[in-house]
Amino acid sequence: MVIKISKKGAVDRNHLDHAYLTRIKSHPILPKMHGWVDTQMGPGLMFERVRDANGETSMNLKMALRTGRVSPEEGRSLLKGALSALGKDAIIVHDDKTLDNFVVEEGPSSRRLVMVDGFGPSFMTYKTRLRLRYPLFAREKLLRCSFKLNALLKKEVKALNRNRKLIEGATLQAG
């Protein structure tokens, strides 16, 4: 289990996440929520930890790419599939600044992404209420986020390729 605790002085995302996930009930791309628990640091929202088939905690997409566990092509395919599934069900995404929100879950014969953070509304505004009521607006927001997330993936792959070339060049010079 994972417990998300709100930061002092910040917007209480846990209440928004709880309300949003209660409304959705469950989705294969979102973590399973178990509800509220009391902790030493205040109330926390408990989620199921995303694990691989072997029981190990799953890696986020960025780390899976960096370690070679996921190839760039597979990373693109996984992200495309996750974004497509979120769009199909008009899931609101508010954080498009990091690939760390996506965790690679490895099943017995396949992989998929689970979005462990950055879903749902970031604030309850008039626009958010429209997105909750009209799926077309939620999909439009997700489309904008998907462009940014795909650009982040492309940037990460470019950096990985650059680092590999540097390492190969250094190895050739040393040898």
N, C-alpha and C positions, 0 to 999 in steps of 0.2 A: 504494500500500500504506500501511497505518496500523499502527504498532507500539504496543501498549499495554504500558507498563512499570509494575510494581508500585511503590507508594509505600513508602518506608522506614517501618517500624513499623506499617504497616496490615496487615490481613488480605490474604494473597496471592490476590486474586480471579482472577488469570490462571490459576493451577492449577485452580481450580474451573471457570472458563470453558472451559479446555482439556478437562478431563474431561467436562464436560457436552456440549460441542459435538461431541466425539469420539463420544459415545454417540448423539447425535441424527443425526450425519453431515451433513445439510444441511436447511435449511428456508427457504422464500422470504422469511420475515419476519426472519430472522436473518442477520448478516453471514457472508461466506465466510471461514473460518479457514484459514490456510496453515501454521501451526505455529510452533515456537520459533525465535528468532534471538538471537544474542549482540549486545549493544549496549554502548556505553561506560558506560551506566548499569545494566548487568546484563542478565539474560535478559528478552526481551520476546516477546509473543505477536503474530504478524503476521496482520492481516486485510486483506481487499480493501477499498479505499476505495469508498464508495458514490458513484457518479457519475450525472449526468443523461445523457440520450441525446447531448447536445452535448459530453460529456467533462468538463464542469465538476463540481466537488465539490458534492454535493447539500446543501441547507439542512436544518436540523432543523425540526420542525413548528412550533415557537414562532416562529422567524424567518420561515418561509414565511407564517405568518398575519400577522405584523407588517408584512411588506413587501407584502402583498396578492397574493402569488403563489398562495396557496391561500385560498379563501373560507372563512368559518366553517362553512358547510354542507358543503363538501367536506372540511374538516378533521374534522368529526364523522363523515362517511362513511368517510374513510380510517382513522380510529382504530377505528371500529366493525369495519371489515373486518379490520384487523390483529389486534385482540383476538379476533375470531371465529376467525381462522386459528390463532392461538396456542392458543386453547381447544380447537379441534378436535383438535389434536395433543398436548394436555396439556403445553404448554411452560411451565415454571416462570418466573414473573416475580417479582423481589424488590424492584425499585425503582419505586415508584409516586408519587414526589415531584416528578417533573419530566417535561415533554414533550420536553426536549432529547434524551432517549434515542431518540426516533423521528426518522428522517431521511426526507425526501420524495424518493423516486427517481422521476425522470421518464423514462419510456420514450418510444418514438416516438409512441405514441398513448394512453398512460395514465400514471397516477401510482399509487404504492403506498408504504406505509411500511415501512422496515426498522428494526428495533430494534437499535441498535448498542451498547447498554449496558443493564444492569439486568435481563438475562435470567439464567436459571439460579439455583441456590441461592446465598444470600449467605454461609451457613455450613453445614457438614455436621453437621446435628443429627438427632435421632431423627425429628422432623417432616419434615425434608427427605428422609430415607430413605423414609418413608411416601409422600411425594409422588412420589418417583422410581419407587417400586414400584406405586403405585395411582393411575392417572390421575384418578380422581374427586377425590382430595385436591389434586392439582395444579390441576385446574379450579376447585375451590373457592377456592384461594388467588388464582388469576387473576381470578376473579369479584370478590373483594374489591378487588384492585388496579384492576380496570376501573372500579369505582365512583369510586375516587379519581382516576384518570386522566381520566375524563369530567368530574368536578368541576373539575379543573385546566383542562381545555379550556374549560369554561363560564366560569370565572373570567377566563381570558385573553381570550376573546371579549368579555366584559363590559368589561374594561379597554380593549380596542381601541375599542369603541363609545363609551366615555366620552371617550377621547382624541380621537376623530374629532369628537365634539360640541364639545369645547373648542376645537379648531382651527377648526371652522366658525364658532363664536361669535366667536372672535378675528378671523377674516377679515371677518365681517359688520361688526364694530365698526370695523375699520381702513378699510373701504371706504366 
